[in-house]
Amino acid sequence: MNPDVYMTDMALFSLIKLQEWTSFVVYYDTDMAYHRVQSIIESADNGNLVWEVILLRYIGDEVGTRWTSQQLKRMDGIHNYVVVFETKNVFNLLRTAGNMGMRSREYHWIVLYQGMTDTQLENVPKALGIVIFVRQQPLIIETNEEEVRGHKKKKKDRINNASVSN
């Protein structure tokens, strides 16, 4: 049973606020995902938050993968990424980003894909930075041990407490 769409969107909104992101790239893959992202951005506007957001639609074919690689290269200096996908294209995007070295400590990803199974999650390439998945289960957080020391640990604890109920 998947969590309510509104609840997962609000969890995503809360995670972005907790991470104190002010600029990030959002990848989406369908019109429905786009509308969900729009709703999250409107919540930020209503909360008087100022975000610099770059929205990019992901197309999962070979041409789309090459285009995505080019776009990721142009995002030099941006290390925060949100992925709101309705399809399994999420794995292609994460693989492309990984091939470009975007699994290092300075990159942070929040992935909202409710269709991810435990097996698929286990097959996602490991990252050194923070990777948060919002899916069928509450929240799964993978992070490098060193990343959670000091103030980062406090953020992790707050994120764990903001989990989505099924």
VMD Tcl script that draws the C-alpha trace (Angstrom):
set ca {
  {0.00 0.00 0.00}
  {1.47 3.35 -1.07}
  {1.31 6.42 1.12}
  {-1.11 9.12 0.02}
  {0.38 11.27 -2.79}
  {-0.28 14.48 -0.87}
  {1.53 13.07 2.19}
  {4.59 12.06 0.19}
  {4.67 15.47 -1.49}
  {4.51 17.19 1.89}
  {7.25 14.88 3.19}
  {9.38 15.95 0.23}
  {8.63 19.62 0.98}
  {9.59 19.07 4.64}
  {12.83 17.30 3.72}
  {13.89 20.16 1.45}
  {13.17 22.62 4.27}
  {15.02 20.48 6.82}
  {18.06 20.27 4.56}
  {17.86 24.07 4.22}
  {18.22 23.92 0.45}
  {17.73 27.23 -1.32}
  {18.78 26.11 -4.80}
  {18.34 22.72 -6.43}
  {17.47 20.92 -9.63}
  {14.21 18.99 -9.92}
  {13.91 16.20 -12.45}
  {10.42 14.96 -13.29}
  {9.25 12.49 -15.91}
  {5.50 12.86 -16.49}
  {2.85 15.58 -16.54}
  {1.53 14.22 -13.24}
  {5.00 14.50 -11.66}
  {5.25 18.07 -13.00}
  {1.97 19.01 -11.32}
  {3.19 17.48 -8.07}
  {6.38 19.55 -8.26}
  {4.32 22.66 -8.99}
  {2.26 22.01 -5.86}
  {5.40 21.66 -3.74}
  {6.83 24.91 -5.10}
  {3.52 26.66 -4.40}
  {3.75 25.43 -0.80}
  {7.16 27.08 -0.57}
  {5.72 30.33 -1.94}
  {2.92 30.21 0.62}
  {5.48 29.66 3.37}
  {7.50 32.69 2.22}
  {10.47 30.48 1.32}
  {12.77 31.64 -1.45}
  {13.97 28.77 -3.63}
  {15.93 28.86 -6.84}
  {14.64 25.81 -8.70}
  {15.60 24.46 -12.11}
  {12.93 22.12 -13.51}
  {13.98 19.55 -16.08}
  {11.82 16.91 -17.71}
  {13.55 13.55 -18.09}
  {13.00 11.49 -21.22}
  {14.11 7.91 -20.72}
  {15.29 6.93 -24.19}
  {18.89 6.97 -25.47}
  {18.62 10.54 -26.80}
  {17.12 11.65 -23.48}
  {19.97 10.02 -21.56}
  {22.56 11.89 -23.68}
  {20.63 15.16 -23.19}
  {20.50 14.51 -19.43}
  {24.27 13.97 -19.37}
  {24.76 17.31 -21.10}
  {22.40 19.05 -18.68}
  {24.12 17.55 -15.64}
  {27.49 18.78 -16.94}
  {26.06 22.31 -17.15}
  {24.86 22.19 -13.53}
  {28.36 22.81 -12.25}
  {28.12 24.22 -8.75}
  {24.67 22.81 -8.01}
  {24.84 19.78 -5.73}
  {21.24 19.32 -4.59}
  {18.87 17.25 -6.71}
  {15.25 16.22 -6.32}
  {13.80 13.46 -8.47}
  {10.01 13.16 -8.74}
  {9.27 10.22 -11.02}
  {6.22 8.18 -11.84}
  {8.13 5.60 -13.91}
  {11.16 3.35 -13.60}
  {13.25 5.95 -15.44}
  {14.57 6.89 -12.02}
  {17.16 4.12 -12.33}
  {18.44 5.44 -15.67}
  {18.80 8.96 -14.25}
  {20.66 7.76 -11.14}
  {22.93 5.57 -13.27}
  {23.72 8.52 -15.59}
  {24.47 10.77 -12.62}
  {26.64 8.06 -11.08}
  {28.60 7.65 -14.30}
  {29.35 11.37 -14.13}
  {30.79 11.18 -10.63}
  {27.71 12.60 -8.92}
  {27.72 10.02 -6.14}
  {30.45 11.83 -4.24}
  {30.11 13.36 -0.79}
  {29.14 16.83 -2.02}
  {26.06 15.68 -3.97}
  {22.71 15.24 -2.26}
  {19.67 13.53 -3.76}
  {16.08 13.19 -2.67}
  {14.21 10.65 -4.79}
  {10.43 10.41 -4.75}
  {9.42 7.23 -6.58}
  {6.72 5.25 -4.84}
  {7.05 2.21 -7.07}
  {10.52 1.28 -5.81}
  {10.74 -2.22 -4.36}
  {13.24 -3.41 -1.76}
  {15.14 -5.33 -4.45}
  {15.35 -2.27 -6.70}
  {16.53 -0.15 -3.78}
  {19.32 -2.63 -3.06}
  {20.48 -2.34 -6.70}
  {20.72 1.46 -6.70}
  {24.42 2.38 -6.83}
  {25.68 3.47 -3.43}
  {26.58 7.10 -2.91}
  {28.84 8.89 -0.49}
  {26.55 11.92 -0.20}
  {23.08 11.91 1.26}
  {20.48 9.94 -0.69}
  {16.91 9.90 0.60}
  {14.20 7.75 -0.96}
  {10.51 8.40 -0.40}
  {8.67 5.27 -1.46}
  {6.24 2.55 -0.28}
  {8.02 2.25 3.07}
  {8.43 5.38 5.23}
  {11.90 6.85 4.58}
  {15.07 5.01 3.69}
  {18.23 6.97 4.30}
  {21.64 5.95 3.04}
  {24.61 8.05 3.99}
  {28.31 7.78 4.54}
  {29.27 7.31 8.22}
  {31.34 10.51 8.24}
  {28.43 12.56 6.88}
  {26.30 11.97 9.97}
  {28.86 13.23 12.47}
  {28.36 16.64 14.05}
  {25.50 18.81 12.83}
  {24.69 16.48 9.92}
  {23.62 13.85 12.49}
  {21.06 16.27 13.91}
  {19.58 16.76 10.44}
  {19.42 12.99 9.92}
  {17.57 12.59 13.22}
  {15.08 15.30 12.25}
  {14.52 13.61 8.87}
  {13.93 10.24 10.53}
  {11.31 11.87 12.73}
  {9.56 13.34 9.67}
  {8.76 9.95 8.16}
  {5.61 9.29 6.16}
  {3.13 6.83 7.60}
  {1.63 4.15 5.36}
}
mol new
graphics top color blue
foreach p $ca { graphics top sphere $p radius 0.5 }
foreach p [lrange $ca 0 end-1] q [lrange $ca 1 end] { graphics top cylinder $p $q radius 0.2 }
display resetview
